[in-house]
Structures are given as C-alpha cells and as structure tokens.
Amino acid sequence: MVTGESLLESKQPEENKLDAFTTKVAQNTSDAGNMTAVDLHKQHFHQTMQALEKITRDFSPAPTIEVLAQQVGLVYLPPPERPEEQRKVAIFDMDETLIHCVDDIEKENPEVLLEIDFSPNQDGSNPEDIVCAGINIRPYIIECLEEAAKNFQVIVFTASHQTYADAILDYIDPDHRLISYRMYRQHCYLTPENYYIKDLRVIANRDLKDMVLVDNSVFSFAYQLENGVPIVSFYRQPPQDEEMLHLIYYLSVLGGVNDVRTQNVQAFELHKLAGLQPPQFEEEAGQVEGDEEQDFQEIPEVTNESDYDSIRK
C-alpha cells in the first residue's frame, strides 16, 4: 500500500491503461457524493431496466455447458472451512460493489492509493508498468463479509484483470481470512455482444440453488437472473451508503432457504421487470431448511421507482 502526496506527484494514473484492466458501469461520478439514497436507488433502477431490456432484446442465448467448459474452463471451489454451516456460496462482485477505482486521483481524493505492477513478472523492473490506482472502499464491507461467512462460503468474482483485482483484495483481506476464493476476467464468458458474463455454471462443484451473486450490474448475471442480488453502484462514500448493512440482513434470509433462487425471484422480480416468465423450481419460495419454521420479515416488492421512495425514506 502506498499513500501520501508524494505519490500523487510522482506517479499519475495512466487512465487508459488502468481502464483496460477494470470493469465499470458507465457513470458520471462527479455528483455521486451529493446524491441522496433515494436518488441513487432511482438511478440504479433505471440502469437495471435498461440492462434488462438489452438482455432480453439483444443478447445471444446462453452457451451450452460444453461450450462454456471449452471457452472458459470449469472451476472447482475448495471445500468450505465449515461444511455444515457454509453449504451455500455468496459470490461478490468487486468494482462498484465492494470498491470503486477513481478516474482522477488528484480531483477525487481517493481513500486509498495502491501501486499496481502490471509487468509480466511483477518485479518492478519497468516503472512504466506500475500504475497508481485510487480506491474508495464501500462502508461496512468487512462487517458484511464476516456475517456472510457464518452461512456461506464467500468468494469474489470480478470481470477485472487478476493483477489489478489481487492488489485490491490483498489490501481488503491481507490474510485471506474473509474471502476463500477469487475468480477473475478469465473465468467470465465473453458474449458475441462483447459483455463479460459471470455464468455461474462455470463453478462445477456447486449447485445453482446454493449460489448467489451480489453485483451492481445486471449484465453480470444475465444468464441466471434468479441467482442475482442487484446492489446499488458505489463510487464514493456518501454518509448514507448502508447497502452492505441491508445486504447482511438479506443474506441471513437466504441462509435459511432451500433454494436461493426462489427467494430472489420473489424479492427482486427481475423476470417480471424484463417481461419474462419466472422460472419454476422444486422448492416453494420462502421454504426454509430443516423442520423448524422461521419467521422472516417480508421483503418489499420493487417494481417501479416510486417503490424506492417508499422503502428508503
């Protein structure tokens, strides 16, 4: 980790070079810090609707598992530390979900400055391969990852370059205590439309009913909408950003159901928003594991932007 004004003076970010290694939702971040929570949710709702329209109108069908295995390769997750408790997998996106990589470190005053070595051997031999990245870290991510680990095996799946992602994740989780596995751009499926999709079928030794993907971009889980938990994009630290605290509660709900997809379909209604027929699963939505019934608080339906006003005020 590198901080201080001297670094700002000595190593300016090569924006075009860094952009090639990161993934971002197109966004003007200049006013993000001044937006209210309601404004941010409205904006995210509009982005989600636009993405769903494009997915249903323009996207090619999902590849067969044979094509996926050939083009991407299959991933076999290691066993969780506590198999009896961590029977499910919570998959977190990185950029704009856990952190934000700023575009201009001089103007935006990032929380953390990291030197990232993109040289082939990462030995610092070529100063031109070292890029200074300014990072904002979303509030409460440590608390959320710790809580998630009680019921889930926690992994990160990013469409960004591995070198860039590892530098950031090593800063967040230097002891590899919170995140048990990492997946990168090379694990994504690149569609004919040039979108990186996190097709969860690439994880060969886990069932789709046990995996949930938290991501600010609906495009990421375009082939498994029912596994996705959409989250508002993060850019800087407005005082009202409590998305990770809300996520702690929702993950506790998912930890008690037989099939995370049934709960997600009911909670987010992405298929309904996209004009698609919701998929049917064996278990009914809301059914919990085991014989004991659990009284979960009902999660409000969100079908238009006015719903965001009513649940976020």
C-alpha positions in Angstrom: 0.0 0.0 0.0 1.2 3.5 -0.8 -0.3 6.7 0.4 0.7 10.4 0.6 1.1 13.5 -1.5 4.5 12.4 -2.8 2.9 9.5 -4.7 0.3 11.8 -6.2 3.1 14.0 -7.5 5.4 11.2 -8.7 3.0 8.7 -10.3 0.0 9.9 -12.1 -2.5 7.3 -13.2 -2.4 6.0 -16.8 -6.2 6.1 -17.1 -6.5 4.3 -20.4 -4.1 1.6 -19.3 -5.9 1.1 -16.0 -9.3 1.1 -17.7 -8.2 -1.9 -19.7 -7.8 -4.0 -16.5 -11.0 -2.8 -14.7 -14.7 -3.0 -15.3 -17.1 -0.1 -14.6 -20.7 0.8 -15.1 -20.8 3.9 -17.3 -21.5 6.7 -15.0 -20.7 10.4 -14.3 -19.4 10.2 -10.7 -18.9 13.9 -10.2 -22.2 14.4 -8.4 -22.4 10.9 -6.8 -21.4 12.2 -3.4 -24.2 14.8 -3.4 -27.0 12.4 -4.3 -29.4 11.1 -1.7 -30.0 7.4 -1.1 -33.3 7.7 -2.9 -31.7 9.4 -5.9 -29.0 6.6 -6.1 -31.7 3.9 -6.0 -33.7 5.6 -8.7 -30.7 5.8 -10.8 -29.9 2.2 -10.2 -33.4 1.2 -11.1 -33.2 3.0 -14.4 -29.9 1.3 -15.2 -31.3 -2.1 -14.3 -34.3 -1.6 -16.5 -32.1 -0.6 -19.4 -29.9 -3.6 -18.9 -32.9 -6.0 -18.7 -34.3 -4.6 -21.9 -30.9 -5.1 -23.7 -30.5 -8.6 -22.3 -34.0 -9.7 -23.5 -33.8 -7.9 -26.8 -30.2 -8.2 -28.0 -28.3 -11.0 -26.1 -27.4 -14.3 -27.6 -28.7 -17.4 -25.8 -26.5 -18.8 -23.0 -23.8 -21.2 -24.3 -24.2 -24.8 -23.6 -22.2 -26.2 -20.7 -19.9 -27.9 -23.3 -19.1 -24.6 -25.0 -18.7 -22.9 -21.6 -16.2 -25.5 -20.5 -14.3 -25.3 -23.7 -14.1 -21.5 -23.9 -13.7 -20.6 -20.2 -12.9 -23.8 -18.4 -14.6 -25.1 -15.3 -13.8 -24.0 -11.7 -13.8 -26.4 -8.7 -14.1 -24.5 -5.5 -12.2 -25.8 -2.5 -14.2 -27.2 0.4 -15.5 -24.6 2.8 -13.9 -24.3 6.2 -17.2 -25.3 7.9 -19.1 -27.5 5.5 -22.1 -28.0 7.8 -22.7 -24.2 8.2 -21.4 -22.9 4.8 -23.5 -25.0 2.5 -24.2 -22.1 0.2 -21.8 -19.8 -1.7 -22.0 -16.0 -1.5 -20.3 -14.5 -4.6 -19.4 -10.8 -4.5 -18.5 -8.6 -7.4 -15.7 -6.2 -6.8 -15.8 -3.0 -8.8 -18.7 -0.7 -7.8 -19.9 -3.3 -5.4 -17.1 -3.6 -2.8 -14.9 -0.8 -4.1 -14.6 1.9 -6.7 -11.4 2.8 -8.7 -11.5 6.5 -9.2 -10.8 8.1 -12.6 -8.7 11.0 -11.4 -6.7 10.7 -8.1 -6.0 14.4 -7.9 -9.5 15.6 -8.2 -11.4 12.9 -6.4 -9.3 12.4 -3.3 -9.5 8.6 -3.1 -9.4 6.8 0.3 -6.5 4.6 -0.6 -3.7 4.7 -3.2 -2.2 1.5 -4.4 0.7 0.9 -6.7 -0.1 -2.0 -9.1 2.6 -3.7 -11.1 1.4 -4.9 -14.4 4.7 -6.1 -15.6 4.8 -9.8 -16.7 6.9 -10.8 -13.7 5.6 -8.2 -11.3 9.1 -7.5 -10.2 9.0 -3.7 -10.5 11.7 -3.8 -13.2 9.8 -1.5 -15.5 8.5 1.7 -13.9 6.2 2.2 -16.9 4.3 -0.9 -15.9 3.5 0.4 -12.4 0.2 2.2 -12.2 -1.2 4.2 -9.2 -4.8 3.3 -8.5 -7.0 5.4 -6.3 -9.6 3.2 -4.4 -12.7 4.1 -2.4 -13.8 1.3 -0.2 -17.5 0.8 0.5 -18.6 1.2 4.1 -19.3 -1.9 6.1 -17.8 -4.4 3.7 -15.8 -6.1 6.4 -18.8 -6.5 8.6 -20.8 -7.8 5.7 -18.2 -10.3 4.6 -17.8 -11.5 8.2 -21.5 -12.0 8.6 -21.9 -13.7 5.3 -19.2 -16.2 6.2 -21.4 -17.5 9.0 -23.7 -19.2 6.5 -21.9 -19.0 3.2 -18.6 -19.8 1.6 -17.5 -16.3 0.5 -15.8 -15.7 -2.8 -15.2 -12.8 -5.1 -15.9 -13.0 -8.9 -14.7 -9.9 -10.8 -14.6 -9.2 -14.5 -11.4 -7.2 -13.9 -7.9 -8.3 -14.6 -6.4 -10.6 -12.0 -3.3 -8.5 -11.2 -5.5 -5.4 -10.5 -8.1 -7.4 -8.5 -5.5 -9.2 -6.4 -3.8 -5.9 -5.4 -7.1 -4.6 -4.1 -8.3 -7.8 -2.5 -5.0 -8.2 -0.8 -5.4 -4.8 0.7 -9.0 -5.5 1.9 -8.3 -9.1 3.0 -4.5 -9.4 3.5 -4.7 -12.7 5.5 -7.3 -14.3 3.1 -9.5 -14.6 6.1 -12.7 -13.3 4.7 -12.6 -14.4 1.0 -11.9 -18.1 0.4 -11.6 -18.0 -3.3 -11.2 -15.5 -6.2 -12.4 -15.6 -9.8 -11.4 -13.1 -12.5 -12.0 -11.9 -16.0 -10.6 -15.2 -17.4 -13.5 -17.0 -15.7 -16.2 -14.9 -17.4 -17.9 -15.8 -20.6 -17.5 -13.1 -23.3 -20.7 -12.8 -25.3 -20.8 -12.1 -29.0 -22.1 -8.7 -27.9 -18.8 -8.1 -26.1 -20.2 -8.4 -22.5 -18.4 -10.3 -19.7 -21.0 -12.6 -18.1 -20.4 -14.4 -14.8 -22.1 -17.6 -15.8 -22.3 -19.5 -12.5 -22.4 -22.8 -14.3 -18.6 -22.4 -14.6 -18.5 -23.4 -11.0 -18.7 -27.2 -11.5 -18.9 -28.5 -7.9 -21.7 -26.4 -6.6 -25.5 -26.4 -7.3 -27.1 -23.3 -8.7 -29.7 -23.4 -6.0 -26.9 -22.8 -3.5 -25.2 -19.8 -5.2 -26.0 -16.1 -5.0 -24.2 -13.4 -6.9 -24.1 -9.8 -5.5 -23.4 -7.4 -8.3 -24.2 -3.8 -9.2 -24.6 -4.8 -12.9 -27.5 -7.0 -14.0 -25.4 -7.9 -17.1 -23.1 -9.9 -14.9 -25.9 -12.5 -14.1 -27.7 -12.1 -17.4 -27.9 -15.9 -17.8 -29.0 -16.6 -14.2 -31.2 -13.6 -13.2 -32.7 -15.8 -10.4 -29.2 -16.1 -8.8 -28.5 -12.4 -8.8 -28.8 -9.9 -6.0 -28.6 -6.4 -7.6 -27.0 -3.8 -5.4 -26.7 0.0 -6.0 -23.4 1.0 -7.5 -20.8 2.5 -5.2 -18.5 5.3 -6.3 -17.5 7.3 -3.2 -18.5 7.4 0.5 -21.8 9.3 1.0 -22.7 9.2 4.6 -26.0 7.3 3.8 -24.4 4.3 2.0 -25.6 1.4 4.1 -26.1 -1.1 1.3 -23.8 -3.6 3.0 -25.8 -3.4 6.2 -29.0 -4.2 4.2 -27.2 -7.0 2.5 -26.3 -8.6 5.8 -30.0 -9.0 6.6 -30.9 -10.3 3.2 -28.1 -12.9 3.2 -29.3 -14.1 6.6 -32.7 -14.7 4.9 -31.0 -16.6 2.0 -29.0 -18.7 4.5 -32.3 -20.3 5.7 -33.9 -21.2 2.4 -33.6 -24.4 0.4 -33.2 -22.6 -2.9 -31.8 -19.1 -3.0 -33.4 -18.6 -6.5 -36.9 -18.8 -5.2 -36.3 -16.1 -2.7 -34.5 -13.9 -5.2 -37.3 -14.2 -7.8 -39.8 -13.2 -5.1 -37.7 -10.4 -3.7 -36.4 -8.6 -6.9 -38.9 -9.7 -9.6 -36.2 -9.2 -12.3 -38.0 -11.6 -14.6 -41.2 -9.7 -14.2 -39.4 -6.4 -14.9 -37.9 -7.9 -18.0 -41.2 -9.3 -19.3 -40.1 -12.9 -18.8 -41.8 -15.8 -17.2 -40.2 -16.6 -13.9 -38.6 -20.0 -13.7 -40.1 -22.7 -11.6 -38.1 -24.6 -9.0 -38.9 -27.7 -6.9 -39.0 -25.9 -3.6 -41.5 -23.1 -3.0 -40.2 -19.6 -2.4 -39.7 -18.9 1.3 -39.4 -22.6 2.4 -36.6 -22.9 4.9 -34.2 -25.7 5.5 -35.0 -28.2 8.3 -38.1 -28.8 10.1 -38.3 -25.6 12.1 -40.2 -22.7 10.6 -38.6 -19.3 10.6 -40.5 -16.0 10.6 -38.7 -13.8 8.1 -39.7 -10.2 7.7 -41.4 -9.7 4.3 -39.2 -8.1 1.8 -40.9 -5.2 -0.1 -41.6 -5.6 -3.8 -39.9 -3.1 -6.0 -41.5 -2.7 -9.4 -41.1 1.0 -10.2 -39.1 3.9 -9.0 -41.8 5.2 -6.6 -41.3 2.0 -4.6 -37.8 3.1 -3.9 -39.1 6.3 -2.4 -41.4 4.5 0.0 -38.9 1.9 1.3 -35.8 4.1 1.5 -37.2 7.2 3.3 
